Amino acid sequence: MQFHLPEYFAGDLVATVAFGIVAIFLIVLGYIVFDKLTPKLDFNDLLNKGNVALAIVMGSLILGLCYVIGRVVSSILGGP
């Protein structure tokens, strides 16, 4: 079986990888900024103690960042 890839496949693959790396960097940066904005909370200590509420808040923060960054990357690449 032979595959016939379009000519723009390599360029799209490189763009996807590049924007994926940028997106991961922005998610980590968003987490660090949120951590710096809340200096009285020690996230690692509270999560190790089993604080479920903090885990839900941090999960929501990360999912929210992922959604926004995904929409931005999609609009840059010409998606819907």
C-alpha positions in Angstrom: 0.0 0.0 0.0 1.4 3.4 -1.0 0.6 6.6 0.7 0.5 9.9 -1.2 1.1 12.8 1.1 0.3 16.3 0.0 3.2 18.7 -0.7 2.3 20.9 2.3 2.4 18.0 4.8 6.0 18.6 5.9 5.4 22.3 6.5 2.2 21.6 8.4 4.0 19.0 10.5 6.8 21.4 11.4 4.2 24.2 12.3 2.2 21.8 14.5 5.3 20.7 16.4 6.6 24.2 16.8 3.2 25.5 18.0 2.9 22.5 20.3 6.2 23.4 21.9 5.2 27.0 22.2 1.8 26.0 23.7 3.4 23.8 26.4 5.8 26.6 27.2 2.9 29.0 27.6 1.0 26.6 29.8 4.0 26.2 32.1 4.5 30.0 32.1 0.8 30.5 33.1 1.2 28.0 36.0 4.3 29.9 37.2 2.6 33.2 37.0 -0.4 31.9 38.9 2.0 30.5 41.5 3.7 33.9 41.8 0.4 35.7 42.1 -0.6 33.6 45.1 2.5 33.7 47.4 0.7 32.6 50.5 -0.2 29.2 49.0 2.4 26.4 48.8 0.8 24.3 46.0 3.2 21.4 46.4 2.7 21.1 50.2 -1.1 21.4 49.9 -1.3 18.8 47.1 0.9 16.4 49.0 -1.5 16.7 52.0 -4.3 15.6 49.8 -6.1 18.9 49.3 -8.7 17.9 46.7 -10.1 21.4 46.3 -6.7 22.8 45.3 -6.2 20.0 42.8 -9.6 20.8 41.2 -8.6 24.5 41.0 -5.2 23.8 39.5 -6.7 21.3 37.0 -9.3 23.9 36.0 -6.5 26.5 35.6 -4.5 24.2 33.4 -7.5 23.2 31.3 -8.5 26.8 30.9 -5.0 27.8 29.7 -5.0 24.9 27.3 -8.3 25.9 25.8 -7.3 29.5 25.3 -3.8 28.6 23.9 -5.4 26.0 21.6 -7.8 28.5 20.2 -5.0 31.0 19.6 -2.8 28.5 17.8 -5.8 27.3 15.8 -6.6 30.8 14.7 -2.9 31.5 13.8 -2.8 28.3 11.6 -6.1 29.2 9.9 -8.4 26.8 11.6 -12.1 27.4 12.4 
